């Protein structure tokens, strides 16, 4: 489930505790659940012990850990992965533990953990060239796209706009939940072809992307009924309390007060929208 707001919240949560910290050890606790994907292998990642984690950043839905040897450790949480600096929700799904030199900053967390309930997350150790190739494969970060750039991002796609927004080569970071919220805020039907958006609708789309994603970051992401997503301190996000359409099928639209929220399936994903507000 983690999308741009949740991953950005993770980054902001772990950054003060992890940047410019020397890694003493990297451990892979015993776990009898589905294993996460690790590239190239565990031993290569364990050899980062002794190096300094210089910078914590984000690339779309991925957390980027830059080391002093110029290598980059890319953590992709996928559906249920979390990066934490406090005790995880359970010990059974703990995948990786980075332990830092406790003498350098004793007031900070002594470790960072990757926890993943379903084992869908990935951990990739990349060279500078490999990381550059990854950046090139992805589209620009959704928050960085300007109003003037959106037309070219969408011009060649006949897909419904909701489906186009999920394409990480179009805009990195937007997932299923926030695509529905963005289109409702913009008053755009999720069924409309991406290439047929008028300049006025593209302007509203840009404003909605900025508003919804920044608000979700401010409220530290969305923790849904399954309780999977937690921030770096193992606490709930609260943007779920501000969802207008997502997972609200059958409820009266809070914007118009006239129509009920509908659910349809697009590209095998649920889409929620108001037929009155999003004609």
KAVEN-V76130 format. One record per residue. N is the residue number from 1. RES is the residue in one small letter. PHI is phi in whole degrees, 0 to 359 (NA if undefined). OMEGA is omega as a letter, one per 40 degrees, with the letter a starting at -180 (NA if undefined). D_CENTER is the distance of its C-alpha to the mean C-alpha in whole Angstrom. Layout:
# KAVEN-V76130
n = (N:N)
res = (RES:RES)
phi = (PHI:PHI)
omega = (OMEGA:OMEGA)
d_center = (D_CENTER:D_CENTER)
This chain:
# KAVEN-V76130
n = (1:2:3:4:5:6:7:8:9:10:11:12:13:14:15:16:17:18:19:20:21:22:23:24:25:26:27:28:29:30:31:32:33:34:35:36:37:38:39:40:41:42:43:44:45:46:47:48:49:50:51:52:53:54:55:56:57:58:59:60:61:62:63:64:65:66:67:68:69:70:71:72:73:74:75:76:77:78:79:80:81:82:83:84:85:86:87:88:89:90:91:92:93:94:95:96:97:98:99:100:101:102:103:104:105:106:107:108:109:110:111:112:113:114:115:116:117:118:119:120:121:122:123:124:125:126:127:128:129:130:131:132:133:134:135:136:137:138:139:140:141:142:143:144:145:146:147:148:149:150:151:152:153:154:155:156:157:158:159:160:161:162:163:164:165:166:167:168:169:170:171:172:173:174:175:176:177:178:179:180:181:182:183:184:185:186:187:188:189:190:191:192:193:194:195:196:197:198:199:200:201:202:203:204:205:206:207:208:209:210:211:212:213:214:215:216:217:218:219:220:221:222:223:224:225:226:227:228:229:230:231:232:233:234:235:236:237:238:239:240:241:242:243:244:245:246:247:248:249:250:251:252:253:254:255:256:257:258:259:260:261:262:263:264:265:266:267:268:269:270:271:272:273:274:275:276:277:278:279)
res = (x:x:x:x:x:x:x:x:x:x:x:x:x:x:x:x:x:x:x:x:x:x:x:x:x:x:x:x:x:x:x:x:x:x:x:x:x:x:x:x:x:x:x:x:x:x:x:x:x:x:x:x:x:x:x:x:x:x:x:x:x:x:x:x:x:x:x:x:x:x:x:x:x:x:x:x:x:x:x:x:x:x:x:x:x:x:x:x:x:x:x:x:x:x:x:x:x:x:x:x:x:x:x:x:x:x:x:x:x:x:x:x:x:x:x:x:x:x:x:x:x:x:x:x:x:x:x:x:x:x:x:x:x:x:x:x:x:x:x:x:x:x:x:x:x:x:x:x:x:x:x:x:x:x:x:x:x:x:x:x:x:x:x:x:x:x:x:x:x:x:x:x:x:x:x:x:x:x:x:x:x:x:x:x:x:x:x:x:x:x:x:x:x:x:x:x:x:x:x:x:x:x:x:x:x:x:x:x:x:x:x:x:x:x:x:x:x:x:x:x:x:x:x:x:x:x:x:x:x:x:x:x:x:x:x:x:x:x:x:x:x:x:x:x:x:x:x:x:x:x:x:x:x:x:x:x:x:x:x:x:x:x:x:x:x:x:x:x:x:x:x:x:x:x:x:x:x:x:x)
phi = (NA:308:245:308:298:292:292:298:295:302:300:295:285:271:306:298:269:244:292:58:247:280:275:278:202:232:240:244:300:303:212:266:269:306:288:284:276:233:233:281:191:297:298:298:287:298:288:284:302:98:269:256:278:275:213:247:220:224:229:60:263:249:264:248:246:263:260:287:266:78:284:231:260:255:251:251:294:55:287:228:276:224:253:228:240:233:305:286:302:216:274:294:249:283:252:219:229:260:252:257:298:286:278:288:220:298:279:260:299:270:205:235:232:250:240:211:294:259:70:266:289:227:228:229:263:242:283:305:291:294:291:298:293:297:300:289:288:271:283:295:301:304:284:264:286:273:304:289:272:301:304:289:291:249:300:257:249:273:293:303:302:299:291:298:294:280:283:289:277:274:210:282:117:276:243:297:300:285:297:296:294:297:292:293:299:277:70:246:294:294:273:294:296:301:283:254:284:288:305:296:292:295:298:293:297:301:297:292:302:297:294:294:292:293:295:296:295:300:267:61:84:243:258:274:299:284:68:292:288:222:280:295:258:62:240:295:283:226:290:303:285:244:298:265:229:299:60:241:305:88:277:289:301:288:275:259:69:244:253:270:294:252:238:230:247:230:51:65:235:286:241:244:200:255:292:276:284:238:288)
omega = (a:i:a:a:a:a:i:i:i:a:a:a:a:a:a:a:a:a:i:i:i:i:i:a:i:a:i:a:i:a:a:i:i:a:i:i:a:i:e:i:a:a:i:a:i:a:i:i:a:i:a:i:a:a:i:a:a:i:a:i:a:i:a:i:a:a:a:i:i:i:a:i:a:i:i:a:a:a:a:a:i:i:a:i:i:a:a:i:i:i:a:a:i:a:a:i:i:i:a:i:a:a:a:a:a:a:a:i:a:a:i:a:i:a:a:a:a:i:a:a:i:i:a:i:a:i:i:a:i:i:i:i:i:i:a:a:a:i:i:i:a:a:a:a:a:i:a:a:a:a:a:i:a:a:a:a:i:a:i:a:i:a:i:a:i:a:a:i:i:i:a:i:a:i:a:a:a:i:i:a:i:a:i:i:a:a:a:i:i:a:a:i:a:a:a:i:i:i:i:i:i:i:i:i:i:a:a:i:a:a:a:a:i:i:i:i:a:i:i:i:a:i:a:a:i:i:a:a:i:i:a:i:i:i:i:i:a:a:i:i:a:i:i:a:a:i:a:a:i:i:i:a:a:a:a:a:a:a:i:i:i:i:i:i:i:a:i:i:i:i:i:a:i:a:i:a:a:a:NA)
d_center = (7:4:3:4:6:5:4:7:9:9:10:13:14:15:16:19:20:19:20:23:24:26:25:28:27:24:24:23:25:26:24:26:23:21:20:17:18:19:20:23:24:24:27:26:23:25:27:25:27:29:27:25:21:21:18:14:12:9:9:6:4:6:8:12:15:18:22:25:26:24:22:18:16:13:11:8:8:8:9:11:10:10:12:15:18:20:21:19:19:21:23:23:20:19:19:19:21:21:24:25:29:29:32:30:29:30:28:25:23:25:22:18:17:15:15:14:16:16:16:14:12:13:15:16:19:20:23:22:23:21:18:20:20:16:15:18:17:14:14:14:11:11:12:15:17:20:22:24:22:20:24:24:20:21:25:25:23:26:23:22:20:17:17:17:14:12:13:11:15:15:12:9:6:8:8:11:11:10:13:15:15:15:18:20:20:21:24:23:24:21:24:25:25:23:26:28:26:28:28:28:25:23:24:23:19:19:20:17:14:15:16:14:11:13:14:11:11:14:14:12:9:11:13:14:18:17:16:13:11:12:12:13:17:16:17:15:13:15:14:15:18:18:17:20:19:17:18:22:24:27:27:29:26:26:26:30:31:33:31:29:25:25:23:23:22:20:19:19:17:18:18:20:22:25:28:30:27:26:29)
